[in-house]
């Protein structure tokens, strides 16, 4: 099979060839977040020198690793991502918090785009968490498949 100069090719089971382009970024995987909150802001005393935005997934990584004291592998499993991805997420979150604290910047935690996720509640154990829109799994706490979906309010509905 000929190799493309700037891409890759895959032969499928039916014999067709699928061409890919290595210049296209991989789509961002949405993470499972158990800690739901409104957007919040932390301001330093006096004059601030900028703004840092902490994503909800980054706050969840800090909550699981630092507040709950979970090992990265266990925390990654709860978020539905690999341990390596969790480690990068946690490292990025720690760097942002340190930057905000040390350089007197406003720290903002934002919920993210409500179009990409839904909020579900387990009917068995009562746990509530945020999942990607296409999530069709089970509760990470009790492994029940009995889930109930909530409507997420958009920015204009709040």
HUPE-V797649 format. One record per residue. N is the residue number from 1. RES is the residue in one small letter. PHI is phi in degrees with one decimal (NA if undefined). BURIAL is + if it has 24 or more other ideal C-beta (glycine too) atoms within 12 Angstrom, else -. Layout:
n=N res=RES phi=PHI burial=BURIAL
n=N res=RES phi=PHI burial=BURIAL
//
This chain:
n=1 res=x phi=NA burial=-
n=2 res=x phi=-69.1 burial=-
n=3 res=x phi=-92.4 burial=-
n=4 res=x phi=-78.7 burial=-
n=5 res=x phi=-69.8 burial=-
n=6 res=x phi=-117.6 burial=-
n=7 res=x phi=-147.1 burial=-
n=8 res=x phi=-141.2 burial=-
n=9 res=x phi=-135.5 burial=-
n=10 res=x phi=-132.8 burial=-
n=11 res=x phi=-92.5 burial=-
n=12 res=x phi=-82.4 burial=-
n=13 res=x phi=-60.2 burial=-
n=14 res=x phi=-84.6 burial=-
n=15 res=x phi=91.6 burial=-
n=16 res=x phi=-77.2 burial=-
n=17 res=x phi=-111.9 burial=-
n=18 res=x phi=-105.8 burial=-
n=19 res=x phi=-103.1 burial=-
n=20 res=x phi=-118.8 burial=-
n=21 res=x phi=-124.1 burial=-
n=22 res=x phi=-75.5 burial=-
n=23 res=x phi=-87.9 burial=-
n=24 res=x phi=-81.8 burial=-
n=25 res=x phi=-72.3 burial=-
n=26 res=x phi=-70.6 burial=-
n=27 res=x phi=-64.2 burial=-
n=28 res=x phi=-72.9 burial=-
n=29 res=x phi=-82.2 burial=-
n=30 res=x phi=-77.8 burial=+
n=31 res=x phi=-103.7 burial=+
n=32 res=x phi=-80.2 burial=+
n=33 res=x phi=-121.9 burial=+
n=34 res=x phi=-91.2 burial=+
n=35 res=x phi=-96.2 burial=+
n=36 res=x phi=-99.4 burial=+
n=37 res=x phi=-156.9 burial=-
n=38 res=x phi=-79.2 burial=-
n=39 res=x phi=-63.1 burial=-
n=40 res=x phi=-131.7 burial=-
n=41 res=x phi=-133.4 burial=-
n=42 res=x phi=-117.8 burial=-
n=43 res=x phi=-114.1 burial=-
n=44 res=x phi=-75.1 burial=-
n=45 res=x phi=-68.9 burial=-
n=46 res=x phi=82.1 burial=-
n=47 res=x phi=-83.1 burial=-
n=48 res=x phi=-88.8 burial=-
n=49 res=x phi=-121.2 burial=-
n=50 res=x phi=140.8 burial=-
n=51 res=x phi=-140.6 burial=-
n=52 res=x phi=-118.5 burial=+
n=53 res=x phi=-105.5 burial=+
n=54 res=x phi=-100.2 burial=+
n=55 res=x phi=-72.6 burial=+
n=56 res=x phi=-59.8 burial=+
n=57 res=x phi=-63.8 burial=+
n=58 res=x phi=-69.2 burial=+
n=59 res=x phi=-63.3 burial=+
n=60 res=x phi=-64.0 burial=+
n=61 res=x phi=-62.9 burial=+
n=62 res=x phi=-64.1 burial=+
n=63 res=x phi=-60.8 burial=+
n=64 res=x phi=-69.0 burial=+
n=65 res=x phi=-79.6 burial=+
n=66 res=x phi=-90.7 burial=-
n=67 res=x phi=-81.8 burial=-
n=68 res=x phi=-81.2 burial=-
n=69 res=x phi=73.9 burial=-
n=70 res=x phi=-78.1 burial=-
n=71 res=x phi=-68.3 burial=-
n=72 res=x phi=-58.7 burial=+
n=73 res=x phi=-63.2 burial=-
n=74 res=x phi=-68.7 burial=-
n=75 res=x phi=-65.3 burial=+
n=76 res=x phi=-62.5 burial=+
n=77 res=x phi=-62.1 burial=-
n=78 res=x phi=-66.4 burial=+
n=79 res=x phi=-88.9 burial=+
n=80 res=x phi=76.8 burial=+
n=81 res=x phi=-131.9 burial=+
n=82 res=x phi=-76.0 burial=-
n=83 res=x phi=-64.4 burial=-
n=84 res=x phi=-64.9 burial=-
n=85 res=x phi=-64.2 burial=+
n=86 res=x phi=-61.3 burial=+
n=87 res=x phi=-60.3 burial=-
n=88 res=x phi=-66.1 burial=-
n=89 res=x phi=-62.8 burial=+
n=90 res=x phi=-64.9 burial=+
n=91 res=x phi=-62.8 burial=-
n=92 res=x phi=-63.6 burial=-
n=93 res=x phi=-65.3 burial=+
n=94 res=x phi=-60.3 burial=-
n=95 res=x phi=-64.2 burial=-
n=96 res=x phi=-66.4 burial=+
n=97 res=x phi=-64.5 burial=+
n=98 res=x phi=-62.4 burial=-
n=99 res=x phi=-61.1 burial=-
n=100 res=x phi=-64.1 burial=+
n=101 res=x phi=-70.8 burial=-
n=102 res=x phi=-76.9 burial=-
n=103 res=x phi=-110.6 burial=-
n=104 res=x phi=50.6 burial=-
n=105 res=x phi=-108.5 burial=+
n=106 res=x phi=-70.6 burial=+
n=107 res=x phi=-106.2 burial=+
n=108 res=x phi=-114.5 burial=+
n=109 res=x phi=-105.4 burial=+
n=110 res=x phi=-112.2 burial=-
n=111 res=x phi=-72.3 burial=+
n=112 res=x phi=98.4 burial=+
n=113 res=x phi=-79.5 burial=-
n=114 res=x phi=-65.5 burial=+
n=115 res=x phi=-71.5 burial=-
n=116 res=x phi=-94.4 burial=+
n=117 res=x phi=-142.0 burial=+
n=118 res=x phi=-135.0 burial=+
n=119 res=x phi=-108.4 burial=+
n=120 res=x phi=-124.4 burial=+
n=121 res=x phi=-127.1 burial=+
n=122 res=x phi=-79.4 burial=+
n=123 res=x phi=-72.3 burial=-
n=124 res=x phi=-82.6 burial=-
n=125 res=x phi=-107.7 burial=-
n=126 res=x phi=85.0 burial=-
n=127 res=x phi=-69.0 burial=+
n=128 res=x phi=-118.3 burial=+
n=129 res=x phi=-156.4 burial=+
n=130 res=x phi=-99.5 burial=+
n=131 res=x phi=-134.6 burial=+
n=132 res=x phi=-59.6 burial=+
n=133 res=x phi=-52.9 burial=-
n=134 res=x phi=-89.0 burial=-
n=135 res=x phi=-65.0 burial=+
n=136 res=x phi=-135.0 burial=-
n=137 res=x phi=-104.8 burial=-
n=138 res=x phi=-125.6 burial=-
n=139 res=x phi=-62.9 burial=+
n=140 res=x phi=-71.2 burial=+
n=141 res=x phi=-85.5 burial=-
n=142 res=x phi=-116.6 burial=-
n=143 res=x phi=64.5 burial=-
n=144 res=x phi=-80.2 burial=-
n=145 res=x phi=-98.1 burial=-
n=146 res=x phi=-88.5 burial=-
n=147 res=x phi=-115.6 burial=+
n=148 res=x phi=-122.0 burial=-
n=149 res=x phi=-94.0 burial=-
n=150 res=x phi=-106.1 burial=-
n=151 res=x phi=-82.0 burial=-
n=152 res=x phi=-96.1 burial=+
n=153 res=x phi=-72.4 burial=-
n=154 res=x phi=-81.3 burial=-
n=155 res=x phi=-55.8 burial=-
n=156 res=x phi=-73.7 burial=-
n=157 res=x phi=-87.3 burial=-
n=158 res=x phi=-80.1 burial=-
//
